[in-house]
Amino acid sequence: MKIPGLRHSAEQVGGLVFFGRMLDKIRLHAQGKLPGDYNRGSGFDGRVCRFLKIEYSALVERVLAGGSDEEILAWCFAQGRKPNDEEIFIFNSFLSKRGWHDDSSAELEEMKTQRGFQHRTDIQTFFDFHKADEESD
């Protein structure tokens, strides 16, 4: 389902995939514009937070205090850790391929079936799923 103001998973902030989407979800939830079935704080959100070594609840508080995505990412680097370019490259590759021939493939297939996408062989990763789901009505 299309959600205005929600970025695609692959869009980057400071070179990091999914970070902007996570911020969008926090903001949209605070405005009552995010469907209840959207994961918040675990899943990919949790992976990004663990990668940056920040607590999701602290990030929510910081996002709701305001500021640009880049300012919030700088805050994450200061509060947690600032990964180097190689670490970001590896993390981005991992996240963007999640669901493709890995331990979460069965979960992806189940989600595809729930949304009526079981016939869609082009959906091989969770990023693909997010895109397809948000382009459908």
Buried (B, 14 or more C-beta within 10 A) or exposed (E): EEBEEBBBBBEBBBEBBBBBBBBBBBBBBEEEBBEEEBEBBEBBBBBBBEBBEBEBEBBBEBBEEEBEBEEBBBBBBEBBEBBEEEEBEEBBEEBBBBBBEEEBBEBBBEBBEEBEBEEEEEBBBBBBBBBBBBEEE
